[in-house]
Amino acid sequence: MAASPVLSFHNLSIKEINRHKLFATIYRNPNLPKLRLSQLLDMSLSTIDSNVKRLLSEGLIVPSGTLESTGGRKATGYTINARHKSAIGVFIRAQSAIICAVDLNGDQIASQEVALPYSQESSYLERLSTEVSAFIGNHTELYSGSILGISLAIQGIVTIDEDDSRVSYGKILDNQQLTLSAIQKHFKLPCTLHHDSKAAAFAALWEHPKLENAALVLLNDNVGGALIFNNTVHYGNAFQGGLIEHLTVDHQGRQCYCGDYDCLECYCSKRALEQEAKLPLTDFFTKLHEPECPEALQQLWQSYLEHLSIAIRQVHKMIDGTIILTGAMAPYLTVGDLTELVALSNEHNAFSLTQSTAVPVAHSPSSAGPHETQVGDLLLSVNGDSIVALGAARYLINAYLECFEANPISDPKCNLGTITLNLPEDKN
C-alpha cells in the first residue's frame, strides 16, 4: 500500500516548520495566549501572530475564549479545532461490526453496532462498505473531506508492511487469506488493517499516555492479549507478540482453536463462560449476584477468576507493570473481583502484584473514556468491546498528528510509513 507523504521537517521551509511547531504546541498545551506561545517556542510575537492567523484561516485551530487578565487587556487563548479531521474505526466480529468515529483529540464522535455475519465472500466487504458509508451519512458532523480514512481491526494476527497488510493467522474467523488490498477495492477512502488486541492496547495507551509497561487482556467472545513496553505497543518480530490468550493455565485437556491445550482462551473467554454456565452473559451475572445464587454458578465464577489469575501472575512476572482488563466482560467485573484476582495472583508468588484500595482513574485531558477502576496493579477499563474500534481509529489520528510531530504515541509499525491518509494536496 502506498503510504502518505511524510511531512518531515527536513522537507519544509522555516515558515512551515514554525507553523507546524505552533500547531503541535497548541495541541499539547491548549488555551495558551500568543505571548505564552511566543515564550515557549522562542519565536517573536509577530511570527506567532502570522502563524496563528494562518492556522485559524485553515481551520486547524480556534479561539478558546478570553483568559484571566494580568493587569492589561484580556488575552485570547487558542486550542485545536478537534473536528478539523476525523477518523473511522471498524471492529470486524463474527456476527456484527462496531463502527465509530473519533476527532483529533481521539474522542469518540459517534458509534454504532451493525448486524453483519463475517464471510470470506467479497459481498461481505461490499456490504461492510455500504454500512460504513451509511454511518458517515447519518452523522452530519462527518463529511468525507475531513475523514482521514477507514481503520479496520479484526480477530487474527495482522502483518503490516509497506506493500500490503494481511491476516497471517486467523483461525477464529477463518480469514487468513484476507489482505488490505482486497479490502481497499470496496472503499473510496484509504484503509488500514490491524489486529484487534493491538488496537485495544493502542486505545488504552492513548488514554494513559504515561503508561510505560503494561499488559492488556481483552475479555471478548474470545480472549485477546497485547503488551506495552516502554510506552509503545509491542508487536514482536512476526507481529505475534503479546498472545496472552495462549498461555497455559490448566491441565484438563481442553483443546484450543490454536491446536494447543488448556490455553487461557479455553477458560476465560466470554464464549467459554457462557458454554459452561449454559446461560447468556447478562443472565449469568444477574444470577451470580442474587442472594440465592446456585452454588454451581459461584464455583464456576471462582474457577474463572482462578484461571485468569494464573495468566495475570505469569504476565506480571514478564512486564512488571499494569495489567489492563477490558472488553465485553469488563463491565461485569466488580471491585471485589479485582481484589480477589490480586489475592489469587499473589498466592505462592515471590514477585507479587501491588495491593491497594480501589481508586478511580483519571484520564488524560483529551480522553472522553468512561470511568475506570484500579486495584493495585490491576486496571479495569469498562469501554467494552468498543475499545477495539476506538483504538483502530486512533491509529489514523496519531498518524495525522505525526505530520506536525504532535503525535501522542510513537508507534514503530503503524505510522506515516505504513498508513495512507486522505490528505489534500496542501498536506494540511
C-alpha positions in Angstrom: 0.0 0.0 0.0 1.2 3.5 -0.7 2.0 5.4 2.4 1.1 9.0 3.0 3.7 11.6 2.1 5.8 12.1 5.2 5.7 15.7 6.1 9.2 15.7 7.7 10.6 19.0 9.0 13.6 18.3 6.6 11.3 19.0 3.6 9.7 22.2 4.9 10.6 25.9 4.8 11.4 27.7 8.0 7.9 29.3 7.8 6.3 25.9 7.6 8.4 24.5 10.4 7.3 27.3 12.6 3.7 26.7 11.7 3.9 23.0 12.5 5.7 23.7 15.8 3.0 26.1 16.8 0.2 23.6 16.0 2.0 20.9 18.0 2.4 23.3 20.9 -1.2 24.3 20.9 -2.3 20.6 20.6 -0.2 19.7 23.7 -0.9 23.0 25.6 -4.4 24.2 24.8 -5.8 27.6 25.9 -2.5 29.5 25.8 -2.3 33.1 24.6 0.1 34.4 22.0 2.6 35.8 24.5 2.9 32.5 26.3 3.3 30.7 22.9 6.0 33.1 22.0 7.9 32.4 25.2 7.5 28.6 24.8 8.7 28.5 21.2 11.2 31.3 21.4 9.5 33.0 18.5 8.8 36.7 18.0 5.2 37.8 18.7 4.9 38.9 15.0 5.8 35.3 13.9 3.3 33.8 16.3 0.7 36.3 15.2 1.1 35.5 11.5 1.1 31.7 12.1 -1.9 31.9 14.4 -3.8 33.8 11.6 -2.9 31.1 9.1 -3.9 28.2 11.4 -7.2 30.0 12.1 -7.9 30.5 8.4 -7.1 26.9 7.6 -9.5 25.7 10.4 -6.7 23.9 12.3 -7.2 26.0 15.5 -10.0 28.0 17.0 -10.1 30.7 19.8 -10.8 29.2 23.2 -12.0 32.4 24.8 -10.5 35.2 26.8 -8.2 34.5 29.7 -7.8 36.0 33.1 -6.3 39.5 32.9 -2.9 40.1 34.4 -3.4 43.8 34.5 -3.8 44.7 30.9 -6.3 43.7 28.2 -7.6 40.2 28.4 -5.7 37.9 26.1 -7.3 35.2 23.8 -6.3 31.6 24.2 -6.2 29.1 21.3 -6.9 25.4 21.0 -7.0 22.9 18.1 -10.2 22.5 16.1 -10.8 18.9 17.1 -13.4 18.4 14.3 -11.0 19.6 11.5 -10.2 16.0 10.9 -11.8 12.7 11.9 -11.2 9.0 11.5 -13.4 5.9 11.3 -12.6 2.8 13.2 -14.3 -0.6 12.5 -14.2 -3.7 14.6 -15.0 -6.8 12.5 -16.6 -9.5 14.5 -18.1 -12.9 13.8 -21.7 -11.7 13.8 -21.5 -7.9 13.8 -19.3 -4.9 13.2 -18.8 -1.9 15.5 -18.2 1.4 13.7 -17.0 4.5 15.5 -15.7 8.0 14.5 -13.2 10.0 16.5 -11.9 13.5 16.4 -8.4 14.9 16.5 -8.4 14.5 20.3 -9.1 10.8 19.9 -12.5 11.4 21.5 -15.5 9.4 20.2 -17.9 11.4 18.0 -20.4 8.6 17.3 -20.6 4.8 17.5 -22.9 2.1 16.1 -23.1 -1.7 16.0 -24.5 -3.3 12.9 -25.5 -6.9 12.4 -23.2 -8.3 9.8 -22.1 -12.0 9.9 -18.5 -12.3 8.7 -17.9 -14.1 5.4 -14.9 -14.6 3.1 -17.0 -13.6 0.2 -16.4 -10.2 -1.5 -20.1 -9.5 -0.9 -19.3 -9.1 2.8 -16.8 -6.4 2.2 -19.3 -4.7 -0.2 -21.9 -4.7 2.5 -19.5 -3.5 5.1 -18.5 -0.6 2.9 -22.2 0.2 2.5 -22.7 0.2 6.3 -19.7 2.5 6.9 -21.0 4.9 4.2 -24.4 4.9 5.8 -22.8 5.6 9.2 -21.0 8.6 7.8 -24.1 9.8 6.0 -26.2 9.6 9.2 -23.9 11.9 11.1 -23.8 15.4 9.8 -20.7 16.3 11.7 -18.8 13.9 9.5 -18.0 14.6 5.8 -15.7 12.7 3.5 -13.3 15.6 3.0 -12.4 15.7 6.7 -12.2 11.9 7.2 -8.6 10.6 7.2 -9.6 7.1 6.4 -11.1 3.8 7.5 -9.2 1.8 10.0 -10.3 -1.8 10.4 -9.5 -4.2 13.3 -10.1 -7.9 13.1 -9.6 -11.1 15.1 -6.4 -12.5 13.7 -2.7 -11.7 13.6 -2.1 -8.9 11.1 1.2 -8.5 9.4 1.9 -4.9 8.4 4.3 -3.7 5.7 4.7 -1.0 3.1 3.4 -3.2 0.2 0.3 -4.8 1.8 -1.1 -5.8 5.1 -2.6 -9.3 5.6 -4.1 -11.6 8.2 -1.2 -14.1 8.7 -3.1 -16.2 11.3 -6.9 -16.2 11.5 -8.3 -19.4 12.8 -11.3 -17.8 14.7 -12.9 -16.2 11.6 -11.0 -18.4 9.1 -9.8 -15.2 7.5 -6.1 -15.8 7.0 -6.4 -15.0 3.2 -7.7 -11.5 3.9 -5.5 -8.7 2.6 -5.7 -4.9 2.9 -5.6 -4.6 -0.9 -8.7 -6.8 -1.2 -10.5 -4.6 1.4 -9.4 -1.4 -0.3 -11.2 -2.3 -3.5 -14.5 -1.8 -1.7 -13.8 1.6 -0.1 -13.2 5.0 -1.5 -11.3 6.3 1.5 -7.9 4.8 2.3 -8.0 1.8 4.6 -5.6 0.3 7.1 -5.9 -3.1 8.9 -5.0 -4.1 12.5 -5.1 -7.0 15.0 -8.0 -6.3 17.4 -5.9 -6.8 20.5 -3.2 -4.4 19.4 -5.8 -1.8 18.5 -7.3 -2.1 22.0 -3.8 -1.7 23.5 -3.3 1.4 21.4 -6.6 2.8 22.7 -5.6 2.2 26.3 -2.1 3.8 25.7 -3.8 6.9 24.3 -5.9 7.2 27.4 -2.9 6.7 29.7 0.0 8.4 27.9 2.4 7.9 30.9 1.9 4.1 30.8 5.3 2.6 30.5 4.9 -1.2 30.8 1.6 -3.0 30.8 -0.3 -6.0 29.5 -3.9 -5.8 28.1 -6.3 -8.7 28.4 -9.2 -8.4 26.0 -12.1 -10.4 27.5 -14.4 -10.6 24.4 -16.1 -13.6 22.8 -12.5 -14.8 22.5 -9.7 -13.7 24.8 -7.1 -11.4 23.2 -3.8 -10.1 24.5 -1.3 -7.3 23.9 1.8 -5.9 25.6 3.0 -2.4 26.1 6.8 -1.9 26.6 8.5 1.5 27.1 5.3 3.4 26.3 4.8 1.6 23.0 2.6 -1.3 21.8 4.7 -4.4 21.4 4.3 -6.2 18.0 7.1 -8.8 18.0 9.3 -9.9 15.1 6.4 -11.5 13.3 3.5 -9.4 14.8 2.9 -12.3 17.3 3.9 -10.6 20.4 1.6 -10.5 23.4 -0.6 -13.6 22.8 -1.7 -13.8 26.4 -4.7 -15.8 25.3 -2.5 -18.8 24.5 -0.8 -19.1 27.9 -1.3 -22.5 29.5 -3.5 -22.1 32.7 -4.6 -25.7 33.4 -4.2 -29.3 32.6 -7.7 -30.5 31.9 -7.1 -31.3 28.3 -9.3 -28.7 26.7 -8.2 -28.1 23.2 -7.8 -24.5 21.9 -8.5 -23.4 18.3 -4.7 -22.9 18.0 -4.3 -26.6 18.4 -2.6 -26.5 21.8 -4.3 -27.5 25.0 -5.6 -25.6 28.1 -4.9 -22.1 26.8 -6.5 -19.1 28.7 -8.9 -18.9 25.8 -10.4 -22.2 26.8 -11.3 -21.0 30.3 -11.8 -17.2 30.3 -13.4 -16.2 27.0 -16.9 -14.9 27.1 -17.8 -17.9 24.9 -16.3 -20.4 27.3 -18.1 -19.0 30.3 -21.4 -19.0 28.6 -21.0 -22.6 27.4 -20.0 -23.7 30.9 -22.9 -21.8 32.6 -25.4 -22.6 29.8 -26.5 -19.0 30.2 -26.1 -15.8 28.2 -23.5 -13.5 29.9 -26.1 -11.0 31.3 -28.2 -13.8 32.8 -25.2 -15.4 34.3 -24.1 -12.3 36.2 -27.7 -11.5 37.2 -28.0 -14.9 38.9 -24.5 -14.7 40.3 -25.4 -11.5 42.3 -28.7 -12.8 43.6 -28.9 -13.7 47.3 -29.8 -17.3 46.5 -27.2 -17.9 43.7 -26.8 -21.6 42.9 -23.5 -22.9 44.3 -22.6 -24.3 40.8 -22.5 -20.8 39.4 -20.5 -19.5 42.3 -17.9 -22.3 41.8 -17.8 -21.6 38.1 -17.1 -17.9 38.6 -14.4 -18.8 41.2 -12.8 -21.1 38.7 -12.9 -18.4 36.1 -11.1 -15.9 38.4 -8.5 -18.6 39.4 -7.7 -19.3 35.7 -7.5 -15.6 34.9 -5.2 -15.0 37.9 -2.8 -17.7 36.7 -2.3 -15.7 33.4 -2.1 -12.4 35.3 0.7 -13.9 37.5 2.6 -15.2 34.6 2.4 -11.9 32.6 3.1 -9.7 35.5 6.4 -11.5 36.0 7.4 -10.6 32.4 6.3 -7.0 32.3 6.4 -5.8 36.0 3.7 -3.3 35.2 0.0 -2.7 35.0 -2.5 -5.4 33.9 -5.4 -3.9 32.0 -8.7 -5.9 31.9 -11.1 -4.7 29.2 -13.5 -6.0 26.6 -17.1 -7.2 26.6 -16.8 -8.8 30.1 -15.1 -5.9 31.8 -18.3 -4.0 32.7 -19.5 -7.1 34.7 -16.4 -7.2 36.9 -16.6 -5.7 40.4 -14.1 -4.2 42.8 -14.4 -7.4 44.8 -13.4 -9.4 41.7 -10.3 -7.3 41.2 -9.3 -7.6 44.8 -9.8 -11.4 44.5 -7.7 -11.5 41.4 -4.9 -9.7 43.1 -5.0 -12.1 46.1 -5.1 -15.2 43.9 -2.3 -13.9 41.7 -0.1 -13.3 44.8 -0.6 -16.8 46.2 2.8 -18.6 46.3 4.2 -15.7 44.2 7.5 -14.2 45.3 7.0 -11.4 42.8 3.6 -10.3 43.9 1.3 -7.6 42.4 0.9 -4.4 44.3 -2.2 -4.4 46.5 -4.2 -1.3 47.3 -7.7 0.0 47.8 -9.8 0.6 44.7 -9.4 4.0 43.2 -11.0 5.8 40.2 -8.5 6.5 37.4 -8.2 10.0 35.9 -7.8 10.0 32.1 -5.7 12.4 30.1 -7.4 15.7 29.4 -8.1 14.7 25.8 -9.9 11.4 26.7 -13.6 11.0 27.0 -13.3 7.4 28.1 -15.6 6.0 30.8 -14.8 5.6 34.4 -12.0 3.1 35.2 -11.0 1.5 38.5 -7.6 0.4 39.7 -6.8 -2.1 42.4 -3.0 -2.3 42.8 -1.5 -3.3 39.5 -4.9 -4.3 38.0 -6.7 -1.6 35.9 -10.3 -2.3 34.9 -11.4 -0.4 31.8 -15.1 -0.7 31.1 -15.0 0.5 27.5 -16.4 -2.9 26.5 -15.6 -4.3 23.1 -15.9 -0.8 21.5 -12.4 -0.2 22.7 -11.1 -2.1 19.6 -12.9 0.2 17.1 -11.8 3.2 19.1 -8.1 2.1 19.1 -8.3 1.4 15.3 -9.5 5.0 14.6 -6.9 6.5 16.9 -4.1 4.9 14.8 -5.2 7.3 12.0 -5.4 10.3 14.2 -1.9 9.6 15.6 -0.5 9.2 12.1 -2.0 12.6 11.0 -0.6 14.3 14.1 2.7 12.8 13.1 2.7 15.2 10.2 3.1 18.0 12.7 5.3 16.0 15.1 2.5 16.3 17.6 1.6 12.6 17.7 1.0 11.5 21.3 2.3 7.9 20.6 5.5 6.9 18.8 4.4 3.7 17.1 7.1 1.7 15.4 4.8 -0.2 13.0 1.7 1.9 12.4 2.8 5.4 11.3 3.1 7.6 8.2 5.5 5.0 6.7 2.7 2.3 6.6 -0.6 4.2 6.9 -2.2 6.0 4.0 -4.2 9.1 4.9 -6.8 11.1 3.0 -4.9 14.3 2.8 -5.4 17.1 0.3 -2.6 18.4 -1.9 -1.7 21.2 0.5 -0.9 18.5 3.1 -2.7 20.1 5.9 
